[in-house]
Amino acid sequence: MQSLERGRFIENDDQKNGLLNVLADDYCRQIINQIMEEKKSAVQISQQTGIPPSTVYRKIMIMSNLKLLKTSGIISQEGKKIFLYQSKIKSVNAKFECGFINMEIIPNSFTSNL
């Protein structure tokens, strides 16, 4: 039997529009797919998807501003800071009805504070 997961409903129209724009963007979807299960750096994402690094950084900034990503950091053996990203969202349910958009975000299993 399948269990239904409950998420958080988005009330703010700017957040809804931002999330819809992210979901409509092929690069953003590829990035989210890459970081759904494990943390990755922008360089890793770029190498694994073929998306140019500058585009990866730009899309990460957009998604970070919408609070869709968890960011952590490590220091490499060379002493460089490396930021790692992981998607806070597992899935999104959207419904357009009577002129209104209802959106629910199902959080990724690693976090519940979306």
N, C-alpha and C positions, 0 to 999 in steps of 0.2 A: 504494500500500500504506500502510495506517495504522500509525503508530508508537505504541507503548505508552509512556506516561510513567510513571515511577516516582515515588512520593511518600514521605511519612514516615508510618509507622504510629503511632497514638496508643495508648499503654499505660495512661495514667492515667484511671481511671474518672470522676473529676471533670471532666477535660477532655472526655471523650467525652460526658458528660451536658450540659455547657455547649454543646458544638458541636451536639448534637442539638436543644437548645432554640433555638439561633440559627437552625438550618435550618428548624425548625418555625414560626418567627415570620415572618409575611409582611413586616413592616417591615424586619427584618434582611435578608431575601432581596432586597428592593427596593434597599436601601442597598448591599449587596455587588454587585449587578448594576450599579449606577451607577458604582462605583469599581473595577470589574474592569480596565478598560483605561486609565483615566486618573485622576490625582489630582483630588480635588474638595474644596471646603470644605463644612462642614455647611450653610451657607446655600445653596450651589449644590444640594446634595442635596435639601434641603427644597423649593426652588423647582421642581426638575425632577420630583420625585415627588409633591408635594402633602402629604408627611408633615409634621406640625407640627415646628417647629425644636426644641422641648424634647424631643420624642420622638426626633428624629434624634440629638441630643446624648446622650440616655440610651442608645440602642442602640449608638452609637459607643463609649461607655464600656464597655458589656458586651463588645463584640467586641474592644476594645483590651485589656481584662483577660485575654481568652483568647488574646491575641497573634495575632489574625487580621488586624490592620490594620498598615500601615506609616504612620507619622505624620511629616510634615515641616512646615516652616513658612516663611512669607515675611512680609515687612513691607510693608504697603501704602504708597502715596504719602502717605497721611494719617498714617503712623507706627503704624498698628494691626498687631498680630500676627494673622496668619491661618493657622490650621492646615489642612493638606491631608491627606486620607486616601486610601489605596489598599489594596485587598484583597490580602492575601498569599496567598489561596487561589484557585486556578483551578477546582478541583472537589474533591468529597469522595465517596469510595466507602465505603459502610457495608454490613455484612453481619451478620445475626443468625443464629447457628448454635450449636446445643447449649447454649443458655443464655448465650452470650457474644456481645458486640458487637465486631466487628473494624472499625476505621475507618482509612482511609488518606486523607491530604490530599495532593492534587497542587498544588504551589506555583505561584503566578502566575509568568509568565516573567520579570518584572523582578527577581525575587529568588530566591535558593536557600537562604537562611538562615531558614527557617520554624521 
